[in-house]
Every structure is written in structure tokens, then in C-alpha cells.
């Protein structure tokens, strides 16, 4: 018994593992709301507001994929993703032409959505509205296209 208390105190006093810049994790992105399984879902992950807004730049980290839709859902697993702040976007490329189709007024005519189910108002939502933080070895985010 007298060894348990000192051991407990040592364990409690030990610092938590440091979050280093080279820490990576696995992010599972689940996107739902697809009305058909025809054509791929195009999903993008951005680490900066400028990249999320479409401006890009050398400092922006992004990953993107075209994924098959199964029963109205897409599951994309991103391995070795550096811990940090990201925003995700997805759209249903129903005609598989690699672009989000728009109508005469420039509004999307294919279903689309953003992480945190952030709503678009005359364009994309702000990065902060869609942003989430990866700070663990494994995490999952979910959002819908509409």
C-alpha cells in the first residue's frame, strides 16, 4: 500500500505526451445525404482560409479525393494527416466532369456540403465556420450534402 501512493503521485505528475508539429493522425470523413450513387463524390480538405476559399497558395495544405458513393454515403480515410485545423468540403459530381456545376445565376446545381454542416451564403462559408481540429491519433467528422 505504501508503494501505491508514491507511484500514483509520480504518474499524476508526469506531463502528458507533448503535441509536436510532426504529430499525425488518421481522419475519417463521413459524408451523407447523397440522393443517388451515380457519379463520384469529390471531397477536399484544406488547412488555411485562403485554400478553403479557393485562393490556394504554397502555405496551404490540402488533400482531395474522388470517392464512390455507396447507399448515399461516402467514407474517406485520410492517413498520416498532421495534427492541426482543417475544413472539409464535398460535392456530388453527378455528371463526373470534375467540376461543381452551377446554374445561370452561379448557384451550385449539384449537391454540396461543408464540415460542421456550415451553411453557404452567397458563396462558401467562412473557414472558421467549417473548421475542426485534428489533435488525436484518430478522429471522425460527419457532414451532409444538400
Number of C-alpha atoms within 10 A of each C-alpha: 5 6 7 9 10 11 11 10 10 11 11 10 9 8 8 8 6 7 11 9 9 10 15 19 19 19 21 16 20 16 26 19 17 22 14 13 16 16 16 21 26 21 22 17 21 23 22 22 18 14 19 25 14 11 10 15 10 6 10 14 16 16 12 15 14 19 16 18 20 14 12 14 19 23 16 17 13 16 13 14 17 20 20 16 15 21 25 27 24 24 25 32 21 20 13 14 10 13 13 19 17 11 9 7 6 10 12 14 14 17 19 22 25 28 25 17 17 21 16 13 8 8 11 17 17 16 23 13 16 21 22 17 12 20 16 15 15 15 14 13 14 15 19 21 21 16
